[in-house]
């Protein structure tokens, strides 16, 4: 049986949702009956892509940076920092396949795929409308207040917490496959999801207390260094829940595969954002969106991460 390989942004609700929507689009409108395999992609220092990841008869990347591999068949992204190099961007611009798409105006890649699928390939996105709605709401931070994403009362947000924090890729693949065929609320309420959500909620509460303890407000920015804690996948809205007066947040964290500087802006800030955070992070080899971005370094480069974070905090005061 022929195989489609879908590489998606790992431990990201929009990445998982994008994989689910593209997989259903592919089955319904492109190549019915193909086997589908999934692999998470993570931002890290050095090369992001292993050519061995593109081992399908067709290969797709969704919600992640571009690869100029001749094995790449499909690509969808919505990030401002979509390319690793100018050569990659030139390669994309020269592509005439009609299978590679970029639009940084979209809040979520999920909705972008659904809309392109509908307009170009006759895909009916209505059965996945709940998933598309929540992917757009979550990735676009379209909440009324920081309380909503921090208190996690909605089951969709509980599912997002599991996706962002759980490292069991077989579990995440099960979620992707279920989201292709079942309503989001039904998947999020499933016992196998909720049994993971319960301990993660306790971890989330601990993250709130750690950030409360470590946070320093420096001008318009709240800064915290949690590199000594197990904080991979914490909610980026906690700083604004605790410090609603700030415009930006900058943090340093570390996991087994990277030291990370996270830079974000408060959607509810009393003062207007005046900096393009993706442009700032691109200077250090990172990127993202104008409103939220990050820089990934090698795990042992923690001192460099701390130096960069200090420089970013200072720049945000201007």
Buried (B, 14 or more C-beta within 10 A) or exposed (E): EEEBBBBBBBBBBBBBBBBBBBBBBBBBBBEEEBEBEBBBBBBBBEEBBEEEBBEBBBBBBBBBBBBBBEBBBBBBBBBBBBBBEEEBBEBBEEBEEEBBBBBBEBBBBBBBBBBBBBEEEEBBBEEBEBBBBBBBBBBBBBBEBBEBBBEBEBBBBBBBBBBBBBEEEEBBBBBBBBBBBBBBBEBBBBEEBBEBBEEBBEBBEBBBEBBBEBBEEBBBBBBBBBBEBBBBBBBBBBBBBBBEEBBBBBBBBBBEBBBBBBBBBBBEBEEEBEBBBBBBBBEBBBBBBBBBBBBBBBBEBBEBBBBBBBBBBEBBEE
